[in-house]
Amino acid sequence: MRCSATMRFTWFLLATLVGCDTFSGQKASGGADEPDASRAGYPVQLIDAAGTRHTFEAAPLRIVSLVPSATEALLGMGAADRMVGRTDYDRVPELMGLPSVGGGLQPSLEILVSLDLDLVIRFAGDSDMATAKRLTDLGIAHFAVQPDGIEDVLTTISDLGRIMDASDAADSMLREIRETLDDVAQRVAELPEPRVVYLLGGDPPWVAGPGTYIDELMTLAGGNNVFDDLGPLYAPVSMEALLARDLDLILLSEGLAPPSLLAHVRSAVLPASVEIPGPGLGRAALDIARLIHPEAFDPGPR
């Protein structure tokens, strides 16, 4: 099922605005086999993106992820059978039959409690401190992630792999991402850097600033982000600001069209998957690089 551009923009913003919990066992799981903690190398100790130290004595069996990129990573690790709820933005077939807890921010606590959870993966940051506090008050373990930059994304995948006793799958994801990022960087290393902007949607349109994974991907792909002086990670900008930036290329979120006043600037649409900072990070870099520097990927005449 495909998401609308509006839904994807809302989903994207969720990922960008964003005491000590200990998980010591699993709740009733309908007969699922418990992992062998000694074989798996538990306990696992991690510090999450909120600075909270966690100890996992065993792999959680009942999980809800409020973070789309973390959800994709968990699915890629084969953890679909451990996920007992979803958000309104999770439209993949594996999860559509699960109860929705609402949005990734301010989810329904009533539904979360009813799911008898072992772990909630949530957004770090100040945009929804109430949910973190209420989860703690309710005794529901929660692990915070904040996928702002590329390294944040890689750390999240690694941490989830350790939590889920799926480090081999996580390492495979990380290896594929790093190999693709390295390949892209090598292909464009000696090429000129066109002036690029990524329009995410909204009116006025939102753009990516420094410290974001989209900015890092554009730079790695051989582009020069014209809003690398933006204060926030992401922010709306005026048409006047866009016109003043002397653009060479406009990258657009799927479903969007370039503003009419910028029709003279080359533009290209990227797949919606680029806006999910998860296991598809390498593919996102490749998609962006092919648009910024098609000559680096065109085999040319034989």
C-alpha positions in Angstrom: 0.0 0.0 0.0 1.4 3.4 -1.0 1.3 6.4 1.4 0.1 9.8 0.2 2.7 12.6 0.0 1.0 14.3 3.0 1.2 11.2 5.1 4.8 10.6 4.2 5.7 14.3 5.0 4.0 13.9 8.4 5.8 10.6 8.9 9.1 12.2 8.0 8.6 15.1 10.5 8.0 12.6 13.3 11.5 11.3 12.8 13.1 14.8 12.8 11.4 16.6 15.7 12.3 14.6 18.1 16.2 7.3 35.1 17.3 3.7 34.0 15.1 1.1 32.4 15.8 -2.5 32.8 14.2 -5.3 30.8 14.7 -8.5 32.8 12.5 -11.0 31.0 9.6 -11.7 28.7 5.9 -11.5 29.4 3.5 -14.3 28.4 3.9 -14.8 24.7 1.3 -17.3 23.6 3.7 -20.2 23.7 6.7 -18.6 21.9 10.0 -20.1 22.7 12.2 -18.0 25.0 15.8 -17.3 23.7 18.7 -19.0 25.4 20.1 -16.0 27.3 23.4 -17.6 28.0 23.9 -18.6 24.4 22.8 -15.2 23.1 25.3 -13.3 25.3 22.9 -11.6 27.6 22.7 -9.5 29.6 23.1 -6.7 27.0 23.8 -3.2 28.3 23.2 -0.1 26.1 22.8 3.6 26.5 20.0 5.0 24.3 19.7 8.3 22.5 18.1 9.9 25.5 21.1 9.0 27.6 19.3 6.3 29.6 21.2 3.1 30.5 19.4 -0.2 29.8 20.1 -3.7 30.7 18.4 -6.5 28.7 18.4 -9.9 30.3 16.8 -11.5 27.3 15.4 -10.6 23.9 11.9 -8.9 24.2 9.1 -10.9 22.7 6.3 -8.3 22.5 7.4 -5.0 20.9 5.9 -1.8 19.5 8.1 0.5 17.5 6.9 4.2 17.2 9.8 5.0 14.9 9.3 4.1 11.2 13.0 3.6 10.5 13.4 1.4 13.5 10.3 -0.6 12.4 12.0 -1.3 9.0 15.2 -2.4 10.8 13.3 -4.8 13.0 11.4 -6.2 10.1 14.7 -6.7 8.2 16.0 -8.6 11.2 13.1 -11.0 11.0 11.3 -9.7 14.1 7.9 -9.3 12.6 6.6 -12.1 14.8 7.7 -10.1 17.9 5.8 -6.9 16.9 2.3 -6.8 18.4 1.3 -3.3 17.5 2.0 -0.6 14.9 1.5 3.1 14.2 -0.9 4.7 11.7 2.1 5.1 9.4 3.1 1.5 9.3 1.4 0.2 6.1 3.5 -2.8 5.2 1.5 -6.1 4.9 3.3 -7.8 7.7 1.9 -5.2 10.2 -1.5 -4.2 8.8 -3.3 -6.8 10.9 -1.9 -5.4 14.1 -3.7 -2.9 16.3 -2.6 0.7 15.8 -1.5 2.9 18.7 -2.0 6.0 16.7 0.9 8.3 15.9 4.6 7.9 16.6 4.3 10.9 18.9 1.7 10.9 21.7 0.4 7.3 20.9 -2.5 5.9 22.7 -1.3 4.8 26.1 -4.4 2.8 26.7 -3.7 0.6 23.7 0.0 0.3 24.6 -0.9 -0.9 28.0 -3.4 -3.4 26.6 -0.7 -5.0 24.5 1.2 -6.4 27.5 4.5 -5.1 26.1 8.1 -6.0 26.8 9.5 -3.0 25.0 8.6 0.2 23.1 11.0 1.8 20.7 10.3 5.6 20.8 11.7 8.9 19.5 14.2 10.7 21.7 14.0 14.5 22.0 11.7 17.1 23.7 8.7 16.8 21.3 7.0 14.1 23.4 8.4 13.9 26.9 5.0 13.1 28.3 4.9 9.7 26.6 8.3 8.8 27.9 7.3 9.7 31.5 4.0 7.9 31.3 5.6 4.7 29.9 8.0 4.8 32.8 5.2 5.4 35.3 3.3 2.5 33.8 6.3 0.2 34.1 6.7 -0.3 30.3 10.3 -0.4 29.2 11.2 2.0 26.4 14.3 2.5 24.3 14.9 5.9 22.7 16.4 6.4 19.2 17.1 9.6 17.3 17.9 9.0 13.6 19.2 12.5 12.8 22.5 11.7 11.0 24.0 8.7 9.2 25.9 7.5 12.3 22.8 7.8 14.4 21.0 5.4 11.9 23.9 2.9 12.0 24.0 3.0 15.8 20.2 2.4 15.9 20.5 -0.7 13.7 23.4 -2.0 15.7 21.6 -1.5 19.0 18.4 -3.1 17.8 20.4 -6.1 16.6 21.9 -6.5 20.1 18.6 -6.1 21.8 16.8 -8.6 19.6 19.7 -11.2 19.5 19.9 -10.5 15.8 23.4 -9.1 15.6 24.2 -11.2 12.5 21.3 -9.7 10.6 22.1 -6.2 11.9 25.8 -6.6 10.9 24.7 -7.7 7.4 22.5 -4.6 7.0 25.3 -2.4 8.2 27.9 -4.0 5.9 25.6 -3.5 2.9 24.9 0.2 3.8 28.6 1.0 4.4 29.7 -0.7 1.2 27.1 1.2 -0.9 28.0 4.5 0.8 31.7 3.9 0.1 31.0 3.0 -3.5 28.9 6.2 -4.0 31.6 8.4 -2.4 34.3 6.9 -4.6 32.4 7.4 -7.8 31.7 11.1 -7.2 35.0 12.0 -5.4 36.5 14.0 -8.3 33.4 15.5 -9.7 32.1 19.1 -9.4 29.6 19.8 -6.7 26.3 21.2 -8.0 24.2 23.4 -5.8 21.3 21.2 -4.6 18.2 21.5 -2.4 15.9 18.8 -1.2 12.2 19.9 -0.9 10.3 17.7 1.6 6.8 19.1 1.2 4.7 21.6 3.2 3.7 25.1 2.3 6.1 26.8 2.5 8.3 23.9 1.6 10.6 22.3 4.2 14.3 21.8 3.5 17.1 19.8 5.1 19.9 21.6 7.0 23.3 20.5 8.3 23.5 17.6 10.7 20.7 15.7 9.0 21.1 12.4 7.2 19.6 13.9 4.1 22.2 16.7 4.1 24.9 14.1 4.7 23.6 11.9 1.8 23.5 14.9 -0.6 27.1 15.8 0.4 28.3 12.2 0.1 26.5 11.9 -3.3 28.6 14.8 -4.6 26.2 17.7 -4.1 26.5 21.0 -2.2 23.4 21.5 0.0 22.5 25.2 -0.5 20.9 25.3 3.0 24.0 24.0 4.9 23.7 27.2 6.9 20.1 26.4 8.1 19.8 26.7 11.9 17.4 23.9 12.7 17.8 20.4 11.3 14.8 20.9 9.1 12.7 24.1 8.6 10.3 25.8 6.1 11.9 28.4 3.8 10.3 31.1 1.7 10.3 31.2 -2.1 12.5 34.3 -1.9 15.1 32.3 0.0 15.0 29.5 -2.6 15.3 31.9 -5.5 18.3 33.5 -3.9 20.3 30.3 -3.5 21.3 30.0 -7.2 20.2 26.4 -7.6 21.5 23.8 -10.0 19.2 20.9 -9.0 16.0 20.5 -7.0 15.4 17.1 -5.4 11.8 16.5 -4.6 9.9 14.1 -2.4 7.8 11.6 -4.2 4.4 13.1 -5.2 5.7 16.7 -5.3 6.2 19.1 -8.2 8.7 22.0 -8.3 7.4 25.4 -7.5 6.4 27.3 -10.6 8.9 30.1 -10.0 11.7 27.5 -10.1 10.5 25.8 -13.2 13.7 26.9 -15.0 15.9 24.8 -12.5 16.5 21.1 -13.2 14.4 19.0 -10.9 14.1 15.3 -10.1 11.8 13.2 -7.9 13.1 10.7 -5.4 11.3 7.6 -4.1 9.5 7.9 -0.7 11.9 5.4 0.8 14.7 8.0 0.8 12.9 9.7 3.7 13.1 6.8 6.0 16.5 6.7 7.7 16.8 2.9 8.1 18.2 -0.1 6.4 17.6 1.5 3.0 20.2 4.2 3.7 22.7 3.0 1.1 20.0 2.7 -1.6 18.9 6.3 -0.7 22.5 7.5 -1.2 22.6 5.7 -4.5 19.3 7.2 -5.7 20.4 10.7 -4.8 23.8 10.3 -6.4 22.3 9.0 -9.7 20.3 12.2 -9.9 23.2 14.6 -8.9 25.8 12.8 -11.0 24.2 10.5 -13.6 27.5 10.5 -15.5 29.2 8.6 -12.6 26.8 5.7 -13.1 26.2 5.7 -16.8 28.3 2.9 -18.3 28.4 4.8 -21.6 28.9 3.2 -25.0 30.5 -0.2 -25.1 
